[in-house]
Amino acid sequence: MEIIQNFKNRFFDIEPIAKNLSFSHFLLSFGYKLFSLYFPLFLVFKGLSFQQVGYTYLLIYLPIALFAPISAFLCSRFNSFILIILGAAGYFFYSVAMTLNVNLFAFYLFQIILGISASLFFVGSRNLLVCLAKKPDKSFGWFYSVPTYADVLGPVVGAVLIWKFGFFGVFVFSFLIHFLNIIYSYKYLKNFNVSKQSEIEDFSKIKSDYFSIFRKLAEKKILIMVILVFLVMFLTGFYRAFFILFVKNILNWQQDKILLFVSLNSLIFIPVSWWIIKIIGKQKSRTNILQGTFIKGLMTLILGLGFRFFDFTSLMALEIIKGSGALMIGSGKSGFFVKKFKRFSQEISAIDTFITTFSVSIGSLLGGFLLKYFHFSTIFQWFGFALIILTLFIIFIDKRAENSEAT
């Protein structure tokens, strides 16, 4: 029993706010992952081009970015858990709408609604973690790792539902999960209150706060990290929209093989993520970002150079290593912002969300256009090489600055 307790203390030392938010994030991700894996395949099957696939993802991620400042303002007016509930409700209504076989205009409209809902959920969640988490890097590590667990269950359950009941069945199950999340979030997050302003804040004060943040963001050591994160998330946007199409069209994998790959990859990554979170908690945020970016860049470059030689096992190993880097980047990024902008909790939650989702949306959109002229492998090589060079450049600057201070 003592061994088990020591194991729990070592790997599952998680704050209550992080635990409850992470489970809410799990339910949100699980409800979405039931069908999201098949979304690019579905769009191509419906006759959409690569460019139109990218445009569809743009309609999801760009509203998240553009609505983030409004979500941050709402955080200052209402308790953040209300935004989380509204976000979960948006996912619920999105799934309901998808069961109704809506026309193309309504379909695009609900992608935008989904984006706004995600903005409410993630800005509200980040604001609670920024304000209440005592160990932000570790708490954000748990928060960002839970979609991995949804990746294990979602595609498998979704495949069974689609096989038995079609997409109607998977969307019905999805909105039931999101309804459960609404109930859970209300019950377990309502007591985590963040002090909000009692009076309406004038827009001059809001503008002043954002200008203060942007001035600090313009500082050389911070700006170069923002640029690095932007490039990483740009690549993430490309991956989300087109990686499944890459393994289907270039590696010639069938759907059942893709399903098995994603599920096994995510299952293996679960214990790996516990180890990575442990490392994240011991390192500085800047170190986590740089190490994670180098890992992700190197794995992307290797994939671009040697894609012809990858089989099921080797590609899985590469994706697990790359996923470890991505987890370090996501946790380090949010922890970095928390430490630099602690007194601007709502505003920096919005900016964090904006940087992440805007770059993802642009990566999805431009990825479709790039694929019109360049091969998948060429794009992987470009981004892998760029991330490695920029990471090494930042490390070089940091080392030179340390040597200057020492002398």
Secondary structure as a PSIPRED ss2 file (coil, helix, strand):
# PSIPRED VFORMAT (PSIPRED V4.0)

   1 M C   1.000  0.000  0.000
   2 E H   0.000  1.000  0.000
   3 I H   0.000  1.000  0.000
   4 I H   0.000  1.000  0.000
   5 Q H   0.000  1.000  0.000
   6 N H   0.000  1.000  0.000
   7 F H   0.000  1.000  0.000
   8 K H   0.000  1.000  0.000
   9 N H   0.000  1.000  0.000
  10 R H   0.000  1.000  0.000
  11 F H   0.000  1.000  0.000
  12 F C   1.000  0.000  0.000
  13 D C   1.000  0.000  0.000
  14 I C   1.000  0.000  0.000
  15 E C   1.000  0.000  0.000
  16 P H   0.000  1.000  0.000
  17 I H   0.000  1.000  0.000
  18 A H   0.000  1.000  0.000
  19 K H   0.000  1.000  0.000
  20 N H   0.000  1.000  0.000
  21 L H   0.000  1.000  0.000
  22 S H   0.000  1.000  0.000
  23 F H   0.000  1.000  0.000
  24 S H   0.000  1.000  0.000
  25 H H   0.000  1.000  0.000
  26 F H   0.000  1.000  0.000
  27 L H   0.000  1.000  0.000
  28 L H   0.000  1.000  0.000
  29 S H   0.000  1.000  0.000
  30 F H   0.000  1.000  0.000
  31 G H   0.000  1.000  0.000
  32 Y H   0.000  1.000  0.000
  33 K H   0.000  1.000  0.000
  34 L H   0.000  1.000  0.000
  35 F H   0.000  1.000  0.000
  36 S H   0.000  1.000  0.000
  37 L C   1.000  0.000  0.000
  38 Y C   1.000  0.000  0.000
  39 F H   0.000  1.000  0.000
  40 P H   0.000  1.000  0.000
  41 L H   0.000  1.000  0.000
  42 F H   0.000  1.000  0.000
  43 L H   0.000  1.000  0.000
  44 V H   0.000  1.000  0.000
  45 F H   0.000  1.000  0.000
  46 K C   1.000  0.000  0.000
  47 G C   1.000  0.000  0.000
  48 L C   1.000  0.000  0.000
  49 S C   1.000  0.000  0.000
  50 F H   0.000  1.000  0.000
  51 Q H   0.000  1.000  0.000
  52 Q H   0.000  1.000  0.000
  53 V H   0.000  1.000  0.000
  54 G H   0.000  1.000  0.000
  55 Y H   0.000  1.000  0.000
  56 T H   0.000  1.000  0.000
  57 Y H   0.000  1.000  0.000
  58 L H   0.000  1.000  0.000
  59 L H   0.000  1.000  0.000
  60 I H   0.000  1.000  0.000
  61 Y H   0.000  1.000  0.000
  62 L H   0.000  1.000  0.000
  63 P H   0.000  1.000  0.000
  64 I H   0.000  1.000  0.000
  65 A H   0.000  1.000  0.000
  66 L H   0.000  1.000  0.000
  67 F H   0.000  1.000  0.000
  68 A H   0.000  1.000  0.000
  69 P H   0.000  1.000  0.000
  70 I H   0.000  1.000  0.000
  71 S H   0.000  1.000  0.000
  72 A H   0.000  1.000  0.000
  73 F H   0.000  1.000  0.000
  74 L H   0.000  1.000  0.000
  75 C H   0.000  1.000  0.000
  76 S H   0.000  1.000  0.000
  77 R H   0.000  1.000  0.000
  78 F C   1.000  0.000  0.000
  79 N C   1.000  0.000  0.000
  80 S H   0.000  1.000  0.000
  81 F H   0.000  1.000  0.000
  82 I H   0.000  1.000  0.000
  83 L H   0.000  1.000  0.000
  84 I H   0.000  1.000  0.000
  85 I H   0.000  1.000  0.000
  86 L H   0.000  1.000  0.000
  87 G H   0.000  1.000  0.000
  88 A H   0.000  1.000  0.000
  89 A H   0.000  1.000  0.000
  90 G H   0.000  1.000  0.000
  91 Y H   0.000  1.000  0.000
  92 F H   0.000  1.000  0.000
  93 F H   0.000  1.000  0.000
  94 Y H   0.000  1.000  0.000
  95 S H   0.000  1.000  0.000
  96 V H   0.000  1.000  0.000
  97 A H   0.000  1.000  0.000
  98 M H   0.000  1.000  0.000
  99 T C   1.000  0.000  0.000
 100 L C   1.000  0.000  0.000
 101 N C   1.000  0.000  0.000
 102 V C   1.000  0.000  0.000
 103 N C   1.000  0.000  0.000
 104 L H   0.000  1.000  0.000
 105 F H   0.000  1.000  0.000
 106 A H   0.000  1.000  0.000
 107 F H   0.000  1.000  0.000
 108 Y H   0.000  1.000  0.000
 109 L H   0.000  1.000  0.000
 110 F H   0.000  1.000  0.000
 111 Q H   0.000  1.000  0.000
 112 I H   0.000  1.000  0.000
 113 I H   0.000  1.000  0.000
 114 L H   0.000  1.000  0.000
 115 G H   0.000  1.000  0.000
 116 I H   0.000  1.000  0.000
 117 S H   0.000  1.000  0.000
 118 A H   0.000  1.000  0.000
 119 S H   0.000  1.000  0.000
 120 L H   0.000  1.000  0.000
 121 F H   0.000  1.000  0.000
 122 F H   0.000  1.000  0.000
 123 V H   0.000  1.000  0.000
 124 G H   0.000  1.000  0.000
 125 S H   0.000  1.000  0.000
 126 R H   0.000  1.000  0.000
 127 N H   0.000  1.000  0.000
 128 L H   0.000  1.000  0.000
 129 L H   0.000  1.000  0.000
 130 V H   0.000  1.000  0.000
 131 C H   0.000  1.000  0.000
 132 L H   0.000  1.000  0.000
 133 A C   1.000  0.000  0.000
 134 K C   1.000  0.000  0.000
 135 K C   1.000  0.000  0.000
 136 P H   0.000  1.000  0.000
 137 D H   0.000  1.000  0.000
 138 K H   0.000  1.000  0.000
 139 S H   0.000  1.000  0.000
 140 F H   0.000  1.000  0.000
 141 G H   0.000  1.000  0.000
 142 W H   0.000  1.000  0.000
 143 F H   0.000  1.000  0.000
 144 Y H   0.000  1.000  0.000
 145 S H   0.000  1.000  0.000
 146 V H   0.000  1.000  0.000
 147 P H   0.000  1.000  0.000
 148 T H   0.000  1.000  0.000
 149 Y H   0.000  1.000  0.000
 150 A H   0.000  1.000  0.000
 151 D H   0.000  1.000  0.000
 152 V H   0.000  1.000  0.000
 153 L H   0.000  1.000  0.000
 154 G H   0.000  1.000  0.000
 155 P H   0.000  1.000  0.000
 156 V H   0.000  1.000  0.000
 157 V H   0.000  1.000  0.000
 158 G H   0.000  1.000  0.000
 159 A H   0.000  1.000  0.000
 160 V H   0.000  1.000  0.000
 161 L H   0.000  1.000  0.000
 162 I H   0.000  1.000  0.000
 163 W H   0.000  1.000  0.000
 164 K H   0.000  1.000  0.000
 165 F H   0.000  1.000  0.000
 166 G H   0.000  1.000  0.000
 167 F H   0.000  1.000  0.000
 168 F H   0.000  1.000  0.000
 169 G H   0.000  1.000  0.000
 170 V H   0.000  1.000  0.000
 171 F H   0.000  1.000  0.000
 172 V H   0.000  1.000  0.000
 173 F H   0.000  1.000  0.000
 174 S H   0.000  1.000  0.000
 175 F H   0.000  1.000  0.000
 176 L H   0.000  1.000  0.000
 177 I H   0.000  1.000  0.000
 178 H H   0.000  1.000  0.000
 179 F H   0.000  1.000  0.000
 180 L H   0.000  1.000  0.000
 181 N H   0.000  1.000  0.000
 182 I H   0.000  1.000  0.000
 183 I H   0.000  1.000  0.000
 184 Y H   0.000  1.000  0.000
 185 S H   0.000  1.000  0.000
 186 Y H   0.000  1.000  0.000
 187 K H   0.000  1.000  0.000
 188 Y H   0.000  1.000  0.000
 189 L H   0.000  1.000  0.000
 190 K C   1.000  0.000  0.000
 191 N C   1.000  0.000  0.000
 192 F C   1.000  0.000  0.000
 193 N C   1.000  0.000  0.000
 194 V C   1.000  0.000  0.000
 195 S C   1.000  0.000  0.000
 196 K C   1.000  0.000  0.000
 197 Q C   1.000  0.000  0.000
 198 S C   1.000  0.000  0.000
 199 E C   1.000  0.000  0.000
 200 I C   1.000  0.000  0.000
 201 E C   1.000  0.000  0.000
 202 D C   1.000  0.000  0.000
 203 F H   0.000  1.000  0.000
 204 S H   0.000  1.000  0.000
 205 K H   0.000  1.000  0.000
 206 I H   0.000  1.000  0.000
 207 K H   0.000  1.000  0.000
 208 S H   0.000  1.000  0.000
 209 D H   0.000  1.000  0.000
 210 Y H   0.000  1.000  0.000
 211 F H   0.000  1.000  0.000
 212 S H   0.000  1.000  0.000
 213 I H   0.000  1.000  0.000
 214 F H   0.000  1.000  0.000
 215 R H   0.000  1.000  0.000
 216 K H   0.000  1.000  0.000
 217 L H   0.000  1.000  0.000
 218 A C   1.000  0.000  0.000
 219 E C   1.000  0.000  0.000
 220 K H   0.000  1.000  0.000
 221 K H   0.000  1.000  0.000
 222 I H   0.000  1.000  0.000
 223 L H   0.000  1.000  0.000
 224 I H   0.000  1.000  0.000
 225 M H   0.000  1.000  0.000
 226 V H   0.000  1.000  0.000
 227 I H   0.000  1.000  0.000
 228 L H   0.000  1.000  0.000
 229 V H   0.000  1.000  0.000
 230 F H   0.000  1.000  0.000
 231 L H   0.000  1.000  0.000
 232 V H   0.000  1.000  0.000
 233 M H   0.000  1.000  0.000
 234 F H   0.000  1.000  0.000
 235 L H   0.000  1.000  0.000
 236 T H   0.000  1.000  0.000
 237 G H   0.000  1.000  0.000
 238 F H   0.000  1.000  0.000
 239 Y H   0.000  1.000  0.000
 240 R H   0.000  1.000  0.000
 241 A H   0.000  1.000  0.000
 242 F H   0.000  1.000  0.000
 243 F H   0.000  1.000  0.000
 244 I H   0.000  1.000  0.000
 245 L H   0.000  1.000  0.000
 246 F H   0.000  1.000  0.000
 247 V H   0.000  1.000  0.000
 248 K H   0.000  1.000  0.000
 249 N H   0.000  1.000  0.000
 250 I C   1.000  0.000  0.000
 251 L C   1.000  0.000  0.000
 252 N C   1.000  0.000  0.000
 253 W C   1.000  0.000  0.000
 254 Q C   1.000  0.000  0.000
 255 Q H   0.000  1.000  0.000
 256 D H   0.000  1.000  0.000
 257 K H   0.000  1.000  0.000
 258 I H   0.000  1.000  0.000
 259 L H   0.000  1.000  0.000
 260 L H   0.000  1.000  0.000
 261 F H   0.000  1.000  0.000
 262 V H   0.000  1.000  0.000
 263 S H   0.000  1.000  0.000
 264 L H   0.000  1.000  0.000
 265 N H   0.000  1.000  0.000
 266 S H   0.000  1.000  0.000
 267 L H   0.000  1.000  0.000
 268 I H   0.000  1.000  0.000
 269 F H   0.000  1.000  0.000
 270 I H   0.000  1.000  0.000
 271 P H   0.000  1.000  0.000
 272 V H   0.000  1.000  0.000
 273 S H   0.000  1.000  0.000
 274 W H   0.000  1.000  0.000
 275 W H   0.000  1.000  0.000
 276 I H   0.000  1.000  0.000
 277 I H   0.000  1.000  0.000
 278 K H   0.000  1.000  0.000
 279 I H   0.000  1.000  0.000
 280 I H   0.000  1.000  0.000
 281 G H   0.000  1.000  0.000
 282 K H   0.000  1.000  0.000
 283 Q C   1.000  0.000  0.000
 284 K C   1.000  0.000  0.000
 285 S H   0.000  1.000  0.000
 286 R H   0.000  1.000  0.000
 287 T H   0.000  1.000  0.000
 288 N H   0.000  1.000  0.000
 289 I H   0.000  1.000  0.000
 290 L H   0.000  1.000  0.000
 291 Q H   0.000  1.000  0.000
 292 G H   0.000  1.000  0.000
 293 T H   0.000  1.000  0.000
 294 F H   0.000  1.000  0.000
 295 I H   0.000  1.000  0.000
 296 K H   0.000  1.000  0.000
 297 G H   0.000  1.000  0.000
 298 L H   0.000  1.000  0.000
 299 M H   0.000  1.000  0.000
 300 T H   0.000  1.000  0.000
 301 L H   0.000  1.000  0.000
 302 I H   0.000  1.000  0.000
 303 L H   0.000  1.000  0.000
 304 G H   0.000  1.000  0.000
 305 L H   0.000  1.000  0.000
 306 G H   0.000  1.000  0.000
 307 F H   0.000  1.000  0.000
 308 R H   0.000  1.000  0.000
 309 F H   0.000  1.000  0.000
 310 F C   1.000  0.000  0.000
 311 D C   1.000  0.000  0.000
 312 F H   0.000  1.000  0.000
 313 T H   0.000  1.000  0.000
 314 S H   0.000  1.000  0.000
 315 L H   0.000  1.000  0.000
 316 M H   0.000  1.000  0.000
 317 A H   0.000  1.000  0.000
 318 L H   0.000  1.000  0.000
 319 E H   0.000  1.000  0.000
 320 I H   0.000  1.000  0.000
 321 I H   0.000  1.000  0.000
 322 K H   0.000  1.000  0.000
 323 G H   0.000  1.000  0.000
 324 S H   0.000  1.000  0.000
 325 G H   0.000  1.000  0.000
 326 A H   0.000  1.000  0.000
 327 L H   0.000  1.000  0.000
 328 M H   0.000  1.000  0.000
 329 I H   0.000  1.000  0.000
 330 G H   0.000  1.000  0.000
 331 S H   0.000  1.000  0.000
 332 G H   0.000  1.000  0.000
 333 K H   0.000  1.000  0.000
 334 S H   0.000  1.000  0.000
 335 G H   0.000  1.000  0.000
 336 F H   0.000  1.000  0.000
 337 F H   0.000  1.000  0.000
 338 V H   0.000  1.000  0.000
 339 K H   0.000  1.000  0.000
 340 K H   0.000  1.000  0.000
 341 F C   1.000  0.000  0.000
 342 K C   1.000  0.000  0.000
 343 R C   1.000  0.000  0.000
 344 F C   1.000  0.000  0.000
 345 S H   0.000  1.000  0.000
 346 Q H   0.000  1.000  0.000
 347 E H   0.000  1.000  0.000
 348 I H   0.000  1.000  0.000
 349 S H   0.000  1.000  0.000
 350 A H   0.000  1.000  0.000
 351 I H   0.000  1.000  0.000
 352 D H   0.000  1.000  0.000
 353 T H   0.000  1.000  0.000
 354 F H   0.000  1.000  0.000
 355 I H   0.000  1.000  0.000
 356 T H   0.000  1.000  0.000
 357 T H   0.000  1.000  0.000
 358 F H   0.000  1.000  0.000
 359 S H   0.000  1.000  0.000
 360 V H   0.000  1.000  0.000
 361 S H   0.000  1.000  0.000
 362 I H   0.000  1.000  0.000
 363 G H   0.000  1.000  0.000
 364 S H   0.000  1.000  0.000
 365 L H   0.000  1.000  0.000
 366 L H   0.000  1.000  0.000
 367 G H   0.000  1.000  0.000
 368 G H   0.000  1.000  0.000
 369 F H   0.000  1.000  0.000
 370 L H   0.000  1.000  0.000
 371 L C   1.000  0.000  0.000
 372 K C   1.000  0.000  0.000
 373 Y C   1.000  0.000  0.000
 374 F C   1.000  0.000  0.000
 375 H C   1.000  0.000  0.000
 376 F H   0.000  1.000  0.000
 377 S H   0.000  1.000  0.000
 378 T H   0.000  1.000  0.000
 379 I H   0.000  1.000  0.000
 380 F H   0.000  1.000  0.000
 381 Q H   0.000  1.000  0.000
 382 W H   0.000  1.000  0.000
 383 F H   0.000  1.000  0.000
 384 G H   0.000  1.000  0.000
 385 F H   0.000  1.000  0.000
 386 A H   0.000  1.000  0.000
 387 L H   0.000  1.000  0.000
 388 I H   0.000  1.000  0.000
 389 I H   0.000  1.000  0.000
 390 L H   0.000  1.000  0.000
 391 T H   0.000  1.000  0.000
 392 L H   0.000  1.000  0.000
 393 F H   0.000  1.000  0.000
 394 I H   0.000  1.000  0.000
 395 I H   0.000  1.000  0.000
 396 F H   0.000  1.000  0.000
 397 I H   0.000  1.000  0.000
 398 D H   0.000  1.000  0.000
 399 K H   0.000  1.000  0.000
 400 R H   0.000  1.000  0.000
 401 A H   0.000  1.000  0.000
 402 E H   0.000  1.000  0.000
 403 N H   0.000  1.000  0.000
 404 S H   0.000  1.000  0.000
 405 E H   0.000  1.000  0.000
 406 A H   0.000  1.000  0.000
 407 T C   1.000  0.000  0.000
